[in-house]
Amino acid sequence: MGAHHTLEIELNNKLTLGKERWDAMHLQELDEATDVHKTSEVAVLLMEAGLANFHLLTAVLAKDVHRVSVALPKKRATTTNYDKALVRFFEQVYQGIKDHVNLDLVKCVLLAGPGFVKDDFLSWMIQKATQSGDTLVLQKKSNFVSVHASCVHKQALKELLSDEQVQKSIANTKAAAHLKALEEFYVMVQREPDRVCYGPKQVFEAIEKCAVQTLMVVDSLFRNANVKLRRQYVDMVENARDQGATCQIFSSQHVSGEQLQKLSGIAGVLRFPLPEIGDIDSDAGLSDAGADDDGQKGQELDVDDFM
């Protein structure tokens, strides 16, 4: 992962590619490429009056998943009929979100279009969720972002996603869960320091004891040039998941990932206290298991440095 090779292949020659090992990170990327409903973290609704196109996005593709089309009166002289038709349109879009957008997984829902219909729908949706007691939509309402798009067809996606402000909104929304996990980590450092670990060796020992409740890893560790070391990090994630831990992969390009990198790029919150791992150097790598006891102890973690 992260390595590139160039091969010259002559015409009509058969080529077979093989891979000895498929680890969790590689399989996760394959999942993202084949099933957007399971892996998409961004949904885009391109909306105008009477028409909404639903798209789910992953790192490798954008897939059309749903379409809502409702005929609206062209003239607003009959306001009552127009309003009734618009509400009917909003209700179908609302139901489309519930049926086709997994709000437990999707971190950002972009409502985009050329006019104000998207803004009207967002206000209507929150009011509808409040009246009906739709707790999921209310809990995730901060994930909905209204942005401008020149049209509601698929070609608008490229224009939309190349906008720096939109990119920032997506990154911030997707990273919200990571920032929350980091905040919980820092609170635990202050209240129960024996229930946290940070640095490769500390985290490794905690996983060996089946103690990790939440594991946070920055994605750059999986692109390490050292294949053996890279596999060790992958094994740690796989083992933690097998033990029932929540594993969150942070982007090194976002502020949350930058903060995690200050903790050697890997940290965890524990199910139960492990005071003994505090004696392990937090800067120790996975190959430092044989370091003698006279070496430097773990660095003192100053929470204020990360807040």
Residue frames relative to the residue before (quaternion, step in Angstrom):
aa qw qx qy qz dx dy dz
M 1.0000 0.0000 0.0000 0.0000 0.00 0.00 0.00
G 0.7933 0.2643 -0.2049 0.5087 3.56 -0.79 0.97
A 0.6456 0.4877 -0.3226 0.4912 3.59 1.29 -0.14
H 0.1803 -0.7867 0.5848 0.0816 3.57 -1.12 0.65
H 0.0720 -0.7909 0.6076 0.0103 3.56 -1.04 0.84
T 0.2053 -0.7651 0.5981 0.1214 3.57 -1.15 0.63
L 0.0207 -0.7914 0.6104 -0.0260 3.56 -0.81 1.06
E 0.3116 -0.7199 0.5850 0.2061 3.56 -1.10 0.70
I 0.0714 -0.8053 0.5884 -0.0097 3.57 -0.61 1.17
E 0.3056 -0.7751 0.5277 0.1651 3.56 -0.61 1.13
L 0.6443 -0.5487 0.3823 0.3709 3.52 -1.20 0.64
N 0.8452 0.1716 -0.1767 0.4742 3.58 -1.11 0.93
N 0.5154 0.6055 -0.4425 0.4146 3.61 1.21 0.23
K 0.3845 -0.7091 0.5410 0.2381 3.56 -1.02 0.81
L 0.0953 -0.7963 0.5970 0.0198 3.54 -1.01 0.86
T 0.0719 -0.7848 0.6152 0.0206 3.55 -0.88 0.97
L 0.1339 -0.7842 0.6033 0.0561 3.56 -0.81 1.04
G 0.0538 -0.8065 0.5887 0.0085 3.54 -0.92 0.91
K 0.1434 -0.7734 0.6116 0.0854 3.54 -1.21 0.49
E 0.4223 -0.7449 0.4626 0.2299 3.56 -0.69 1.11
R 0.8257 0.1176 -0.0128 0.5516 3.56 0.92 -0.83
W 0.1199 -0.7531 0.6434 0.0669 3.54 -1.02 0.91
D 0.0881 -0.8213 0.5624 0.0386 3.56 -0.37 1.18
A 0.7638 -0.4123 0.2497 0.4292 3.56 -1.33 0.17
M 0.6597 0.5191 -0.3244 0.4360 3.59 0.95 -0.79
H 0.6518 0.4996 -0.3128 0.4772 3.59 1.03 -0.81
L 0.6678 0.5014 -0.3019 0.4599 3.58 0.93 -0.90
Q 0.6126 0.5438 -0.3451 0.4581 3.56 1.09 -0.68
E 0.6513 0.5030 -0.3171 0.4715 3.60 0.99 -0.78
L 0.6305 0.5156 -0.3342 0.4743 3.59 1.05 -0.70
D 0.6168 0.5445 -0.3341 0.4598 3.58 1.04 -0.79
E 0.6624 0.5150 -0.3014 0.4530 3.54 0.93 -0.92
A 0.6842 0.4922 -0.2806 0.4593 3.56 1.12 -0.68
T 0.7700 0.3920 -0.1868 0.4676 3.60 1.16 -0.47
D 0.8085 0.1498 -0.0757 0.5640 3.63 1.05 -0.55
V 0.2168 -0.8247 0.5097 0.1140 3.57 0.01 1.27
H 0.6072 0.5757 -0.3667 0.4068 3.60 1.07 -0.62
K 0.6947 0.4667 -0.2737 0.4740 3.58 1.10 -0.64
T 0.8264 0.3030 -0.0987 0.4642 3.56 0.99 -0.78
S 0.5315 0.6557 -0.4204 0.3328 3.62 1.15 -0.36
E 0.1797 -0.7881 0.5827 0.0837 3.56 -0.96 0.93
V 0.7326 0.3128 -0.2108 0.5665 3.59 1.30 -0.03
A 0.0706 -0.7659 0.6383 0.0314 3.56 -0.96 0.95
V 0.1366 -0.7786 0.6087 0.0679 3.56 -1.07 0.77
L 0.0904 -0.7607 0.6415 0.0402 3.56 -0.88 1.02
L 0.1569 -0.7760 0.6077 0.0622 3.56 -0.53 1.23
M 0.0021 -0.8605 0.5005 -0.0949 3.56 -0.31 1.32
E 0.1067 0.7078 -0.6981 0.0144 3.46 -1.34 0.65
A 0.7349 -0.4154 0.2701 0.4630 3.59 -1.22 0.11
G 0.8536 0.1264 -0.1255 0.4895 3.57 -0.62 1.18
L 0.7735 0.2749 -0.1612 0.5479 3.61 1.22 -0.13
A 0.0737 0.7774 -0.6210 0.0670 3.56 -0.95 0.94
N 0.1246 -0.7789 0.6130 0.0447 3.56 -0.84 1.04
F 0.2396 -0.7896 0.5568 0.0960 3.56 -0.77 1.12
H 0.0023 0.7851 -0.6188 0.0244 3.58 -0.96 0.92
L 0.1751 -0.7414 0.6359 0.1235 3.55 -1.14 0.72
L 0.1790 -0.8124 0.5528 0.0488 3.55 -0.88 1.01
T 0.0701 -0.7321 0.6741 0.0687 3.52 -1.21 0.72
A 0.7196 -0.4193 0.3091 0.4591 3.56 -1.28 -0.15
V 0.7851 0.3547 -0.1663 0.4798 3.59 1.16 -0.51
L 0.8279 0.0852 -0.0476 0.5523 3.63 1.11 -0.27
A 0.2404 -0.7098 0.6372 0.1798 3.51 -1.42 0.28
K 0.0823 -0.8311 0.5499 -0.0063 3.58 -0.62 1.12
D 0.3929 -0.6773 0.5694 0.2503 3.57 -1.02 0.89
V 0.0731 -0.8371 0.5418 0.0185 3.60 -0.71 1.00
H 0.8156 -0.0021 0.0317 0.5777 3.62 1.12 -0.43
R 0.0880 -0.7761 0.6227 0.0473 3.54 -1.27 0.46
V 0.1022 -0.7702 0.6276 0.0494 3.57 -0.99 0.88
S 0.0494 0.7895 -0.6082 0.0653 3.56 -0.82 1.02
V 0.0490 0.7890 -0.6059 0.0893 3.56 -0.67 1.15
A 0.4022 -0.7166 0.5158 0.2422 3.58 -0.81 1.00
L 0.1130 -0.7864 0.6060 0.0395 3.57 -0.80 1.07
P 0.5715 -0.5763 0.4415 0.3825 3.62 -1.07 0.65
K 0.4531 -0.7138 0.4627 0.2666 3.58 -0.81 0.96
K 0.7513 0.3033 -0.1849 0.5562 3.55 1.07 -0.69
R 0.3478 -0.7663 0.5089 0.1813 3.52 -0.93 0.93
A 0.2857 0.7611 -0.5286 0.2443 3.56 1.16 0.52
T 0.7166 0.3296 -0.2072 0.5786 3.53 1.10 -0.80
T 0.1868 -0.8453 0.4923 0.0905 3.54 0.37 1.29
T 0.6395 0.5512 -0.3337 0.4194 3.57 0.94 -0.88
N 0.6758 0.4850 -0.2966 0.4691 3.59 0.88 -0.92
Y 0.6371 0.5242 -0.3272 0.4608 3.58 1.00 -0.81
D 0.6719 0.5026 -0.3008 0.4532 3.58 0.86 -0.95
K 0.6401 0.5193 -0.3260 0.4629 3.58 1.00 -0.80
A 0.6660 0.4931 -0.3001 0.4725 3.58 0.95 -0.88
L 0.6429 0.5231 -0.3249 0.4554 3.59 1.02 -0.79
V 0.6383 0.5092 -0.3241 0.4777 3.59 0.99 -0.79
R 0.6280 0.5263 -0.3328 0.4666 3.58 1.01 -0.80
F 0.6343 0.5195 -0.3138 0.4789 3.58 1.05 -0.80
F 0.6622 0.5045 -0.3039 0.4633 3.59 0.88 -0.94
E 0.6436 0.5287 -0.3264 0.4470 3.60 0.97 -0.83
Q 0.6666 0.4900 -0.3057 0.4713 3.59 0.99 -0.78
V 0.6258 0.5136 -0.3365 0.4811 3.60 1.06 -0.70
Y 0.6269 0.5449 -0.3173 0.4575 3.57 1.00 -0.90
Q 0.6802 0.4700 -0.2836 0.4858 3.57 0.92 -0.92
G 0.6136 0.5539 -0.3417 0.4470 3.58 1.09 -0.69
I 0.6213 0.5264 -0.3362 0.4731 3.58 1.05 -0.73
K 0.6800 0.4935 -0.2930 0.4562 3.58 0.89 -0.92
D 0.7152 0.4593 -0.2551 0.4609 3.59 1.04 -0.76
H 0.8265 0.2871 -0.0965 0.4745 3.59 0.96 -0.83
V 0.7154 0.3638 -0.2453 0.5438 3.61 1.24 -0.16
N 0.2619 -0.7700 0.5660 0.1348 3.56 -0.57 1.18
L 0.2361 -0.8253 0.4984 0.1215 3.57 -0.04 1.28
D 0.5743 0.5641 -0.3869 0.4497 3.59 1.22 -0.27
L 0.7306 0.3959 -0.2147 0.5131 3.57 1.19 -0.57
V 0.6888 0.4863 -0.2832 0.4571 3.57 0.86 -1.00
K 0.2741 -0.7946 0.5286 0.1183 3.56 -0.81 1.08
C 0.8000 0.1141 -0.0581 0.5861 3.60 1.20 -0.37
V 0.0829 -0.7674 0.6349 0.0329 3.57 -0.94 0.97
L 0.1788 -0.7938 0.5764 0.0745 3.57 -0.49 1.22
L 0.1419 -0.7469 0.6454 0.0740 3.56 -0.82 1.06
A 0.0647 0.8420 -0.5224 0.1180 3.57 -0.23 1.27
G 0.2794 0.7475 -0.5732 0.1860 3.54 -1.15 0.66
P 0.6407 -0.5859 0.3553 0.3464 3.57 -1.26 0.28
G 0.7723 0.3445 -0.1818 0.5018 3.61 1.12 -0.50
F 0.6989 -0.4623 0.3541 0.4152 3.53 -1.17 -0.70
V 0.3837 0.7428 -0.4792 0.2670 3.60 1.26 0.02
K 0.6372 0.5420 -0.3272 0.4394 3.59 0.97 -0.84
D 0.6641 0.4920 -0.3012 0.4756 3.59 1.01 -0.80
D 0.6374 0.5164 -0.3200 0.4740 3.57 1.02 -0.82
F 0.6528 0.5128 -0.3210 0.4559 3.57 0.97 -0.83
L 0.6386 0.5365 -0.3364 0.4372 3.60 0.92 -0.85
S 0.6574 0.4920 -0.3047 0.4826 3.59 0.95 -0.85
W 0.6564 0.5115 -0.3035 0.4641 3.57 0.97 -0.91
M 0.6503 0.5397 -0.3164 0.4309 3.59 0.93 -0.91
I 0.6696 0.4901 -0.3052 0.4672 3.59 0.90 -0.90
Q 0.6417 0.5101 -0.3189 0.4758 3.57 1.03 -0.79
K 0.6436 0.5249 -0.3083 0.4638 3.58 1.00 -0.88
A 0.6678 0.4982 -0.2981 0.4658 3.59 0.91 -0.91
T 0.6358 0.5261 -0.3239 0.4626 3.59 1.05 -0.75
Q 0.6922 0.4839 -0.2763 0.4586 3.57 0.89 -0.95
S 0.7466 0.4018 -0.2142 0.4851 3.59 1.01 -0.83
G 0.4474 -0.7055 0.4469 0.3199 3.59 1.26 -0.13
D 0.3052 0.7500 -0.5227 0.2666 3.58 1.08 0.71
T 0.1970 -0.8418 0.4931 0.0967 3.57 0.18 1.31
L 0.6135 0.5654 -0.3647 0.4135 3.60 1.03 -0.69
V 0.6759 0.4764 -0.2949 0.4788 3.59 0.87 -0.94
L 0.6542 0.5129 -0.3175 0.4562 3.59 0.97 -0.81
Q 0.6495 0.5114 -0.3156 0.4658 3.58 1.02 -0.78
K 0.7654 0.3697 -0.1792 0.4953 3.58 1.05 -0.79
K 0.3575 0.7778 -0.4753 0.2034 3.62 1.21 0.09
S 0.6166 0.5472 -0.3569 0.4393 3.61 1.11 -0.53
N 0.5962 0.5718 -0.3588 0.4346 3.60 1.27 -0.27
F 0.6174 0.5362 -0.3418 0.4631 3.59 1.26 -0.28
V 0.0296 -0.8053 0.5906 -0.0432 3.57 -0.73 1.13
S 0.2519 -0.7686 0.5732 0.1314 3.58 -0.81 1.04
V 0.0596 0.8009 -0.5888 0.0916 3.59 -0.74 1.11
H 0.5248 -0.6418 0.4644 0.3116 3.57 -1.25 0.42
A 0.0304 0.7499 -0.6608 0.0029 3.55 -1.20 0.71
S 0.5394 -0.6682 0.4133 0.3027 3.57 -1.03 0.77
C 0.7928 0.0281 -0.0108 0.6087 3.60 1.20 -0.49
V 0.4772 -0.6779 0.4787 0.2893 3.60 -1.28 0.03
H 0.5198 0.6305 -0.4188 0.3962 3.58 1.21 0.37
K 0.7243 -0.4955 0.2611 0.4021 3.55 -1.22 0.49
Q 0.6001 0.5813 -0.3753 0.4015 3.60 1.05 -0.62
A 0.5669 0.6012 -0.3835 0.4125 3.59 1.23 -0.34
L 0.5280 0.6497 -0.4121 0.3594 3.60 1.18 -0.43
K 0.6543 0.5155 -0.3209 0.4507 3.58 0.91 -0.90
E 0.6496 0.5106 -0.3015 0.4757 3.55 0.96 -0.92
L 0.6752 0.5219 -0.2870 0.4352 3.54 0.93 -0.98
L 0.7534 0.4208 -0.2188 0.4555 3.56 0.77 -1.06
S 0.6226 0.5156 -0.3568 0.4681 3.59 1.23 -0.15
D 0.5181 0.6318 -0.4114 0.4040 3.57 1.30 -0.15
E 0.4746 -0.7123 0.4401 0.2714 3.58 -0.68 1.11
Q 0.6470 0.5211 -0.3267 0.4506 3.59 0.99 -0.78
V 0.6387 0.5095 -0.3193 0.4802 3.57 1.05 -0.78
Q 0.6324 0.5307 -0.3279 0.4593 3.58 0.95 -0.85
K 0.6577 0.5084 -0.3069 0.4634 3.57 0.97 -0.85
S 0.6422 0.5273 -0.3197 0.4554 3.57 0.99 -0.86
I 0.6515 0.5087 -0.3093 0.4703 3.57 0.97 -0.89
A 0.6730 0.5067 -0.3002 0.4474 3.57 0.84 -0.99
N 0.6789 0.4934 -0.2961 0.4560 3.57 0.90 -0.90
T 0.6695 0.4980 -0.3028 0.4605 3.57 0.98 -0.84
K 0.6654 0.5004 -0.3010 0.4650 3.57 0.93 -0.90
A 0.7117 0.4588 -0.2585 0.4648 3.57 1.04 -0.75
A 0.4290 0.7252 -0.4612 0.2781 3.60 1.23 -0.15
A 0.6547 0.5050 -0.3134 0.4669 3.59 0.98 -0.84
H 0.6429 0.5180 -0.3213 0.4638 3.57 1.07 -0.73
L 0.6486 0.5084 -0.3172 0.4693 3.57 0.98 -0.83
K 0.6315 0.5237 -0.3284 0.4681 3.57 1.07 -0.73
A 0.6448 0.5166 -0.3194 0.4639 3.59 0.99 -0.82
L 0.6463 0.5085 -0.3158 0.4732 3.58 1.02 -0.80
E 0.6318 0.5316 -0.3324 0.4558 3.56 1.00 -0.82
E 0.6513 0.5040 -0.3103 0.4750 3.58 0.99 -0.84
F 0.6099 0.5482 -0.3412 0.4594 3.57 1.10 -0.71
Y 0.6902 0.4807 -0.2881 0.4577 3.60 0.84 -0.96
V 0.6124 0.5331 -0.3447 0.4711 3.59 1.08 -0.70
M 0.6572 0.5081 -0.3044 0.4662 3.57 1.01 -0.85
V 0.5888 0.5699 -0.3623 0.4442 3.60 1.09 -0.69
Q 0.7021 0.4672 -0.2607 0.4698 3.57 0.97 -0.87
R 0.7662 0.4022 -0.2015 0.4589 3.57 0.89 -0.96
E 0.8021 0.0166 0.0329 0.5961 3.59 0.92 -0.94
P 0.1298 -0.8512 0.5035 0.0717 3.62 0.40 1.18
D 0.6182 0.5439 -0.3541 0.4434 3.61 1.18 -0.38
R 0.6742 0.4707 -0.2992 0.4840 3.60 1.27 -0.05
V 0.6448 0.4411 -0.3628 0.5080 3.57 1.11 0.67
C 0.0613 -0.7605 0.6428 0.0684 3.54 -1.29 0.39
Y 0.0518 0.7877 -0.6127 0.0374 3.57 -1.12 0.61
G 0.6564 0.4080 -0.3748 0.5120 3.51 -1.02 0.87
P 0.6400 -0.5901 0.3353 0.3603 3.61 -1.00 0.82
K 0.7148 0.4677 -0.2788 0.4389 3.59 0.77 -1.00
Q 0.6394 0.5166 -0.3314 0.4631 3.59 0.96 -0.81
V 0.6750 0.4903 -0.2948 0.4660 3.57 0.90 -0.95
F 0.6159 0.5503 -0.3418 0.4484 3.58 1.01 -0.82
E 0.6782 0.4877 -0.2926 0.4654 3.59 0.86 -0.95
A 0.6467 0.5203 -0.3240 0.4540 3.59 1.00 -0.78
I 0.6472 0.4995 -0.3169 0.4809 3.59 1.02 -0.78
E 0.6069 0.5573 -0.3469 0.4480 3.59 1.03 -0.75
K 0.7258 0.3996 -0.2221 0.5140 3.59 1.12 -0.68
C 0.4357 -0.7225 0.4359 0.3133 3.61 1.31 0.27
A 0.4152 0.7549 -0.4161 0.2909 3.57 1.13 0.67
V 0.5907 0.6229 -0.3698 0.3554 3.61 1.17 -0.37
Q 0.2302 -0.7718 0.5838 0.1027 3.54 -0.87 1.06
T 0.7840 0.0363 0.0043 0.6197 3.58 1.00 -0.90
L 0.1078 -0.7937 0.5978 0.0324 3.57 -0.76 1.07
M 0.0983 -0.7866 0.6092 0.0230 3.56 -0.88 1.01
V 0.0226 0.8075 -0.5844 0.0775 3.58 -0.71 1.12
V 0.3495 -0.7171 0.5586 0.2272 3.59 -0.96 0.83
D 0.5582 -0.6767 0.3698 0.3062 3.58 -0.85 0.99
S 0.5647 0.6215 -0.3929 0.3748 3.61 1.12 -0.49
L 0.5674 0.5988 -0.3901 0.4091 3.61 1.16 -0.43
F 0.6743 0.4855 -0.2935 0.4727 3.59 1.14 -0.59
R 0.6668 0.4408 -0.3056 0.5173 3.58 1.31 0.07
N 0.2932 0.7769 -0.5049 0.2357 3.56 1.24 0.39
A 0.5085 -0.6701 0.4501 0.2997 3.59 -0.93 0.87
N 0.6324 0.5065 -0.3227 0.4893 3.59 1.20 -0.50
V 0.3601 -0.7751 0.4773 0.2044 3.59 -0.28 1.29
K 0.6475 0.5263 -0.3261 0.4443 3.60 0.92 -0.88
L 0.6738 0.4876 -0.2913 0.4726 3.57 0.92 -0.91
R 0.6245 0.5442 -0.3310 0.4520 3.56 1.03 -0.82
R 0.6710 0.4934 -0.2972 0.4669 3.57 0.95 -0.86
Q 0.6082 0.5511 -0.3581 0.4452 3.58 1.08 -0.63
Y 0.6480 0.4985 -0.3194 0.4791 3.58 1.00 -0.76
V 0.6344 0.5187 -0.3286 0.4694 3.58 0.99 -0.81
D 0.6431 0.5234 -0.3186 0.4592 3.59 0.96 -0.86
M 0.6294 0.5381 -0.3358 0.4489 3.57 1.00 -0.79
V 0.6590 0.4959 -0.3069 0.4751 3.58 0.95 -0.87
E 0.6612 0.5095 -0.3095 0.4555 3.59 0.90 -0.91
N 0.6698 0.4972 -0.3013 0.4619 3.58 0.91 -0.90
A 0.6460 0.5154 -0.3232 0.4611 3.58 0.96 -0.83
R 0.6501 0.5062 -0.3170 0.4698 3.59 0.98 -0.81
D 0.6386 0.5301 -0.3221 0.4555 3.58 0.98 -0.82
Q 0.6855 0.4679 -0.2703 0.4879 3.58 1.17 -0.61
G 0.5973 -0.6072 0.3413 0.3976 3.58 1.30 0.07
A 0.4324 0.7029 -0.4645 0.3214 3.59 1.23 0.23
T 0.4222 -0.6438 0.5690 0.2891 3.54 -1.26 0.49
C 0.1050 -0.8119 0.5738 0.0243 3.59 -0.65 1.12
Q 0.0660 -0.8000 0.5964 -0.0031 3.55 -0.76 1.08
I 0.2173 -0.7770 0.5830 0.0960 3.56 -0.79 1.11
F 0.2244 -0.8030 0.5454 0.0857 3.58 -0.53 1.22
S 0.4196 -0.6766 0.5409 0.2714 3.57 -1.14 0.66
S 0.4321 -0.7060 0.5017 0.2512 3.56 -0.87 0.97
Q 0.6253 0.5598 -0.3254 0.4357 3.58 1.30 -0.29
H 0.6869 0.4542 -0.2792 0.4939 3.59 1.26 -0.20
V 0.6673 -0.5228 0.3518 0.3970 3.55 -1.23 0.51
S 0.6170 0.5445 -0.3563 0.4425 3.60 1.04 -0.66
G 0.6613 0.4906 -0.2993 0.4821 3.57 1.04 -0.80
E 0.6199 0.5398 -0.3406 0.4564 3.57 1.06 -0.72
Q 0.6484 0.5045 -0.3170 0.4740 3.58 1.01 -0.78
L 0.6563 0.5056 -0.3158 0.4625 3.57 0.99 -0.81
Q 0.6096 0.5588 -0.3521 0.4383 3.59 1.07 -0.67
K 0.5896 0.5625 -0.3646 0.4506 3.59 1.17 -0.48
L 0.6874 0.4066 -0.2590 0.5432 3.56 1.31 -0.33
S 0.6402 -0.5395 0.2931 0.4617 3.59 1.18 0.68
G 0.6196 -0.5956 0.3335 0.3875 3.58 1.24 0.24
I 0.7791 0.2082 -0.1322 0.5763 3.58 1.24 -0.07
A 0.1248 0.7812 -0.5970 0.1329 3.56 -0.93 0.96
G 0.0854 -0.8164 0.5696 0.0416 3.54 -1.22 0.33
V 0.3128 -0.6765 0.6280 0.2240 3.50 -1.38 0.42
L 0.3258 -0.7983 0.4878 0.1364 3.56 -0.81 1.05
R 0.5527 -0.6048 0.4685 0.3306 3.54 -1.26 0.53
F 0.7910 0.0411 0.0189 0.6101 3.55 1.10 -0.76
P 0.6341 -0.5687 0.3576 0.3829 3.62 -1.12 0.53
L 0.0379 -0.7557 0.6534 0.0254 3.55 -1.17 0.74
P 0.1266 -0.8441 0.5155 0.0757 3.62 0.36 1.17
E 0.6123 0.5975 -0.3545 0.3774 3.59 1.10 -0.63
I 0.6498 0.5277 -0.3515 0.4192 3.63 1.03 -0.58
G 0.5024 0.6511 -0.4245 0.3788 3.58 1.25 -0.14
D 0.6255 0.5404 -0.3316 0.4548 3.58 1.26 -0.39
I 0.5788 0.5762 -0.3781 0.4360 3.59 1.28 -0.19
D 0.5120 -0.6423 0.4775 0.3120 3.56 -0.93 0.92
S 0.3866 -0.7472 0.4922 0.2236 3.59 -0.62 1.11
D 0.6456 0.4939 -0.3195 0.4870 3.59 1.26 -0.27
A 0.4796 0.6878 -0.4342 0.3293 3.59 1.28 -0.18
G 0.3692 -0.7269 0.5376 0.2150 3.56 -0.94 0.89
L 0.7037 -0.4654 0.3255 0.4270 3.55 -1.30 0.09
S 0.6892 0.4615 -0.2842 0.4809 3.59 1.18 -0.43
D 0.5768 0.6232 -0.3580 0.3883 3.58 1.31 0.07
A 0.2812 0.8048 -0.4924 0.1753 3.59 1.20 0.36
G 0.7189 0.4553 -0.2572 0.4579 3.56 1.08 -0.63
A 0.3582 0.7465 -0.5004 0.2531 3.60 1.20 0.20
D 0.4619 -0.6991 0.4631 0.2888 3.56 -0.95 0.82
D 0.6579 -0.5581 0.3595 0.3556 3.52 -1.30 0.43
D 0.6106 0.5691 -0.3573 0.4191 3.58 1.24 -0.28
G 0.4909 0.6770 -0.4243 0.3475 3.57 1.30 -0.13
Q 0.7003 -0.4630 0.3394 0.4243 3.52 -1.31 0.17
K 0.4090 -0.6980 0.5315 0.2510 3.56 -0.94 0.86
G 0.7123 -0.4521 0.3132 0.4361 3.54 -1.31 0.23
Q 0.5404 -0.6344 0.4482 0.3235 3.51 -1.05 0.79
E 0.5031 -0.6343 0.4930 0.3185 3.56 -1.12 0.66
L 0.2958 -0.7731 0.5377 0.1600 3.58 -0.76 1.05
D 0.1306 -0.7827 0.6070 0.0426 3.54 -0.60 1.19
V 0.3647 -0.7718 0.4804 0.2016 3.55 -0.29 1.30
D 0.6071 0.5868 -0.3593 0.3975 3.59 1.03 -0.71
D 0.5880 0.5899 -0.3683 0.4132 3.59 1.18 -0.50
F 0.7625 0.3847 -0.1834 0.4867 3.57 1.16 -0.56
M 0.5803 0.6080 -0.3763 0.3900 3.59 1.19 -0.23
